[in-house]
Amino acid sequence: MAELAPRTAVLKMAPYSPPTGGRAGKLRLDFNENTVGCSPGVLECLAKWLNADRLTIYPEYVEARKEIAAFFGVAEDQLLLSNGTDEAIQVLINTYVDDDAEVLLLRPSYAMYRFYAELAGGAIRETNYHSGDLSFPIEELLAAITPGTRAILIANPNNPTGTAVSLDAIERILSQASNAAVLIDEAYFEFCGITALPLVARYPNLFVSRTFSKVYGMAAMRMGCVFSQARNVAYMHKAQSPYSVNMLAAVAARAAIRDTDYIRRYVDEALAARQMICDGFGAMGIGYFPSQANFVLFRAGNRAIEVRDKLREKGVLIRDRSYELPGCVRVTVGTREQAQRFLGALKEIW
């Protein structure tokens, strides 16, 4: 019997294999997660809500959609709940990108943009971040936009560089790429403060995504959302599985957004830890890139993998990025106490 062949797009894709094994019990500064846990209110809410009867029912999103939309200041029909930001990216691509349609990406950036664009059979074109300071290449990206561009996917701030793009630049992109769905992925918004969300009403090609995996400390729940004009959201609903969002995730998200004090305290702590790490790098003579996210990219030269592995032996996990940015390693900032532990371990092996 002949071997069953997958689609050509799948054959051409490189597999994505995140290094997630063996992380328990270590200081997790490798995946930009919340390093202290979600709001206690989330756990309390889940404990009260969870029972055997409720687990027999397919998810219902009416109350979650209403409360989350109100929190973000949008109409309910401008919000799509998603199974993490990853599903938001996938649904946007499935809704707007045909085979061989042009998709513009930045490089380096979040791997799932390329993953879903390739899976859909899109024609990917990439624009590099500026090599010196990893700043956003606005002029180069604008020059890459053509009438055939169907999607532009931008992380703001960007992962792994930590650099951000201004609202003025985003508006220039939206105006020039009127035929394209432009996604501004704001996974790290709380650490930066720049949001394109107020622009949704003015630009029918704008999509803004948020996640509950970072500042809210719910990466295991896989909860996200995307905002756009109502017409776009209606189209995306058609391309989305009706029950892709776990009911527990929807309940947890409602509890998470209510605890604004927790979020404020956590962000303040993370920003202080970010400054501590940058100061530590400066004192040690280690080059780094100023960040507007909850991580810092630093230069380890030809020791990048060695530094990662030696820190792992000390129970501290960081992420090697030298495969796309030679000599660079990324560290999540965590808390000040965790930052101090990281810097102490780094000094021992540096």
VMD Tcl script that draws the C-alpha trace (Angstrom):
set ca {
  {0.00 0.00 0.00}
  {1.31 3.43 -0.94}
  {2.37 5.80 1.85}
  {-0.16 8.53 2.57}
  {1.39 11.93 1.80}
  {0.48 15.11 3.68}
  {-0.08 18.51 2.05}
  {2.94 20.10 0.41}
  {2.91 22.90 2.98}
  {3.32 20.35 5.79}
  {6.17 18.59 4.00}
  {8.02 21.89 3.65}
  {7.59 22.98 7.27}
  {10.26 22.55 9.90}
  {8.79 20.96 13.06}
  {8.38 23.20 16.09}
  {9.69 21.49 19.22}
  {9.69 23.76 22.27}
  {12.16 22.59 24.93}
  {9.62 22.17 27.71}
  {10.80 18.98 29.41}
  {12.46 18.78 32.83}
  {11.53 22.25 34.06}
  {9.88 21.30 37.36}
  {11.70 22.48 40.47}
  {13.93 24.94 38.62}
  {13.86 28.73 38.39}
  {11.92 29.11 35.13}
  {13.35 32.17 33.40}
  {13.14 30.65 29.91}
  {9.54 31.03 28.65}
  {8.55 34.53 29.78}
  {5.93 33.10 32.11}
  {4.64 34.69 35.28}
  {7.11 33.27 37.82}
  {5.02 33.68 40.98}
  {1.62 32.30 39.97}
  {-1.82 33.58 39.13}
  {-4.02 35.70 41.38}
  {-5.31 33.77 44.41}
  {-8.75 34.86 43.23}
  {-8.39 32.63 40.18}
  {-7.82 29.53 42.31}
  {-10.67 30.45 44.65}
  {-13.03 30.95 41.73}
  {-12.11 27.63 40.13}
  {-12.53 25.77 43.43}
  {-16.04 27.19 43.87}
  {-17.07 26.65 40.27}
  {-15.72 23.18 39.58}
  {-18.00 20.21 40.11}
  {-18.87 17.01 38.25}
  {-22.12 18.36 36.81}
  {-20.47 21.40 35.23}
  {-17.83 19.24 33.58}
  {-20.57 17.44 31.63}
  {-21.70 20.65 29.89}
  {-20.21 22.12 26.74}
  {-18.69 25.56 27.34}
  {-20.88 28.64 27.43}
  {-19.19 31.99 26.86}
  {-21.95 34.57 27.29}
  {-20.85 35.88 30.69}
  {-17.14 35.58 29.95}
  {-17.49 37.50 26.69}
  {-19.51 40.22 28.38}
  {-17.12 40.70 31.30}
  {-13.90 40.48 29.30}
  {-15.17 42.88 26.64}
  {-16.16 45.39 29.32}
  {-12.74 45.09 30.97}
  {-10.93 45.87 27.72}
  {-13.37 48.62 26.77}
  {-14.74 47.07 23.58}
  {-18.16 45.94 22.40}
  {-18.91 42.25 22.78}
  {-19.07 41.79 19.02}
  {-15.52 43.17 18.74}
  {-14.07 40.34 20.85}
  {-13.16 36.77 19.95}
  {-12.12 34.44 22.78}
  {-9.39 32.02 21.76}
  {-7.45 29.00 22.96}
  {-4.37 31.05 23.75}
  {-3.02 33.65 21.36}
  {-1.84 30.78 19.18}
  {-5.40 29.99 18.15}
  {-6.09 33.67 17.51}
  {-3.16 33.68 15.05}
  {-4.36 30.47 13.43}
  {-7.95 31.67 13.05}
  {-6.84 34.99 11.57}
  {-4.64 33.18 9.03}
  {-7.40 30.69 8.20}
  {-9.87 33.53 7.71}
  {-7.81 35.85 5.51}
  {-4.90 33.97 3.89}
  {-5.33 31.78 0.80}
  {-2.73 29.41 -0.63}
  {0.27 31.39 -1.90}
  {-1.10 34.67 -0.47}
  {1.59 37.03 0.76}
  {2.24 37.16 4.51}
  {4.75 39.67 5.93}
  {6.64 38.77 9.09}
  {9.44 40.34 11.10}
  {12.62 38.41 11.87}
  {13.28 37.34 14.52}
  {9.85 37.13 16.10}
  {7.36 34.73 17.63}
  {7.71 31.36 15.90}
  {3.97 30.67 15.65}
  {3.48 33.43 13.08}
  {5.59 31.52 10.57}
  {4.20 28.17 11.75}
  {0.56 28.97 10.96}
  {1.37 30.98 7.83}
  {3.37 28.06 6.44}
  {0.69 25.57 7.43}
  {-1.87 27.60 5.46}
  {0.40 27.60 2.41}
  {1.05 31.33 2.54}
  {3.95 32.98 0.72}
  {6.10 34.35 3.55}
  {8.30 37.41 3.21}
  {10.42 38.54 6.15}
  {11.90 41.88 7.15}
  {14.82 41.85 9.60}
  {14.95 43.90 12.76}
  {17.85 46.37 12.58}
  {21.01 44.44 13.30}
  {22.64 47.02 15.57}
  {20.00 47.79 18.18}
  {17.21 45.42 17.07}
  {14.88 48.40 16.60}
  {11.74 48.07 14.50}
  {12.42 48.35 10.74}
  {9.47 50.57 9.87}
  {10.75 51.90 6.56}
  {11.85 48.47 5.37}
  {8.51 46.92 6.30}
  {6.55 49.66 4.56}
  {8.65 49.10 1.44}
  {7.82 45.37 1.55}
  {4.04 45.90 1.48}
  {2.44 45.19 -1.89}
  {-1.16 45.13 -3.16}
  {-0.99 41.36 -2.73}
  {-0.09 41.46 0.95}
  {-2.87 39.66 2.86}
  {-1.52 39.56 6.42}
  {1.13 41.29 8.54}
  {1.88 39.81 11.96}
  {3.69 41.99 14.50}
  {4.50 41.38 18.17}
  {4.62 44.58 20.22}
  {6.84 44.41 22.22}
  {8.62 41.82 20.12}
  {9.77 38.44 21.33}
  {12.74 37.77 21.56}
  {14.17 41.28 21.05}
  {12.10 43.11 23.67}
  {11.87 46.15 21.40}
  {8.60 47.92 20.59}
  {7.02 49.83 17.73}
  {5.25 53.18 18.19}
  {1.58 53.81 17.52}
  {2.51 56.29 14.79}
  {4.42 53.55 12.99}
  {1.52 51.11 13.43}
  {-0.84 53.64 11.85}
  {1.50 54.05 8.89}
  {1.43 50.28 8.40}
  {-2.36 50.12 8.68}
  {-2.80 52.91 6.16}
  {-0.41 51.44 3.61}
  {-1.58 47.82 3.99}
  {-5.29 48.45 3.49}
  {-5.77 45.04 1.81}
  {-4.09 43.13 4.61}
  {-5.14 41.86 8.03}
  {-2.65 43.50 10.40}
  {-2.25 41.71 13.74}
  {-0.64 43.55 16.65}
  {0.12 40.86 19.20}
  {0.25 42.55 22.61}
  {1.22 39.56 24.75}
  {3.58 41.78 26.78}
  {1.45 44.94 26.82}
  {1.34 45.28 30.60}
  {5.13 45.65 30.78}
  {5.22 48.24 27.99}
  {2.01 50.28 28.05}
  {1.72 50.78 24.27}
  {-1.56 49.47 22.85}
  {-3.20 49.72 19.46}
  {-6.59 48.79 20.90}
  {-8.02 52.35 20.65}
  {-7.29 52.27 16.89}
  {-9.69 49.38 16.21}
  {-12.64 51.67 15.53}
  {-10.68 53.64 12.90}
  {-8.96 50.85 10.98}
  {-11.01 47.97 9.53}
  {-7.83 45.95 8.88}
  {-6.56 46.04 12.49}
  {-6.55 43.03 14.85}
  {-5.16 43.24 18.39}
  {-4.50 40.15 20.51}
  {-3.93 39.69 24.22}
  {-3.04 36.63 26.27}
  {-3.64 35.36 29.79}
  {-0.42 33.32 29.64}
  {1.98 36.06 30.72}
  {1.10 38.69 33.32}
  {-2.02 36.79 34.45}
  {-0.03 33.63 35.18}
  {-2.36 31.22 33.35}
  {-0.17 29.72 30.62}
  {-1.47 26.21 31.38}
  {-5.08 27.32 30.83}
  {-4.49 28.38 27.19}
  {-6.64 31.51 27.16}
  {-6.40 34.50 24.86}
  {-8.50 36.94 22.91}
  {-8.40 39.04 19.76}
  {-10.15 42.33 19.05}
  {-11.25 43.82 15.75}
  {-14.24 45.46 14.13}
  {-17.46 43.45 14.47}
  {-17.54 42.42 10.80}
  {-14.06 40.87 11.10}
  {-14.89 39.09 14.34}
  {-17.99 37.58 12.75}
  {-15.85 36.18 9.91}
  {-13.35 34.77 12.38}
  {-16.12 33.09 14.36}
  {-16.99 31.18 11.18}
  {-13.39 29.91 10.94}
  {-13.13 28.90 14.61}
  {-14.18 25.69 16.32}
  {-17.26 26.55 18.43}
  {-15.88 25.08 21.67}
  {-12.14 25.62 21.38}
  {-11.90 27.63 24.61}
  {-11.91 25.51 27.75}
  {-14.71 26.48 30.14}
  {-12.28 26.50 33.06}
  {-10.11 28.97 31.16}
  {-13.07 31.26 30.54}
  {-14.04 31.18 34.22}
  {-10.43 31.75 35.32}
  {-10.05 34.72 32.96}
  {-13.02 36.47 34.54}
  {-11.48 36.08 37.99}
  {-8.06 37.19 36.73}
  {-9.21 40.53 35.32}
  {-11.08 41.38 38.54}
  {-7.88 41.34 40.61}
  {-6.33 44.52 39.23}
  {-4.30 45.08 42.40}
  {-2.54 41.76 41.89}
  {-1.65 42.63 38.32}
  {-0.37 46.08 39.27}
  {1.83 44.65 42.04}
  {3.21 41.91 39.80}
  {4.02 44.32 36.97}
  {5.75 46.72 39.36}
  {7.84 43.85 40.73}
  {8.74 42.61 37.24}
  {9.76 46.07 36.07}
  {11.99 46.48 39.12}
  {13.53 43.07 38.44}
  {14.09 44.04 34.80}
  {16.02 47.12 35.88}
  {18.02 45.06 38.37}
  {19.04 42.60 35.66}
  {20.00 45.38 33.25}
  {22.06 47.07 35.98}
  {23.67 43.72 36.73}
  {24.61 43.21 33.11}
  {26.08 46.71 33.03}
  {28.17 46.06 36.12}
  {29.48 42.81 34.63}
  {30.23 44.37 31.26}
  {27.69 42.16 29.50}
  {26.00 43.66 26.45}
  {22.20 43.60 26.37}
  {19.27 45.11 24.50}
  {16.96 47.49 26.40}
  {13.61 45.76 26.76}
  {10.00 46.84 27.08}
  {8.81 43.33 27.94}
  {9.28 40.94 30.88}
  {12.54 39.55 29.52}
  {15.95 40.81 28.48}
  {18.04 39.62 25.55}
  {21.77 39.66 26.31}
  {25.01 38.87 24.52}
  {26.97 35.80 25.56}
  {29.02 35.51 22.36}
  {30.28 32.05 21.50}
  {29.44 30.96 25.06}
  {25.67 31.24 24.60}
  {24.87 27.54 24.79}
  {27.55 26.97 27.44}
  {26.03 29.70 29.64}
  {22.56 28.25 29.21}
  {23.71 24.75 30.12}
  {25.83 25.80 33.13}
  {22.97 27.85 34.54}
  {20.66 24.87 34.10}
  {23.05 22.82 36.21}
  {22.53 25.46 38.91}
  {18.76 25.17 38.60}
  {18.26 28.36 36.57}
  {16.62 28.08 33.14}
  {17.19 30.66 30.41}
  {16.55 30.46 26.65}
  {19.25 30.26 24.01}
  {18.40 32.42 20.96}
  {21.76 32.13 19.21}
  {20.20 30.05 16.43}
  {18.56 33.23 15.10}
  {20.56 35.98 16.85}
  {24.18 34.80 17.06}
  {25.57 34.89 20.58}
  {22.29 35.98 22.19}
  {20.45 34.50 25.17}
  {17.10 35.56 26.65}
  {16.22 35.69 30.33}
  {12.78 36.25 31.83}
  {13.02 38.88 34.56}
  {10.85 37.25 37.26}
  {10.91 39.00 40.64}
  {13.74 40.96 42.24}
  {14.62 37.96 44.41}
  {14.68 35.72 41.33}
  {16.69 38.28 39.39}
  {19.26 38.34 42.18}
  {19.47 34.55 42.11}
  {19.99 34.62 38.35}
  {22.69 37.29 38.54}
  {24.47 35.44 41.35}
  {24.54 32.21 39.35}
  {25.65 34.06 36.23}
  {28.58 35.66 38.07}
  {29.74 32.23 39.20}
  {30.00 30.90 35.66}
  {30.85 34.05 33.72}
}
mol new
graphics top color blue
foreach p $ca { graphics top sphere $p radius 0.5 }
foreach p [lrange $ca 0 end-1] q [lrange $ca 1 end] { graphics top cylinder $p $q radius 0.2 }
display resetview
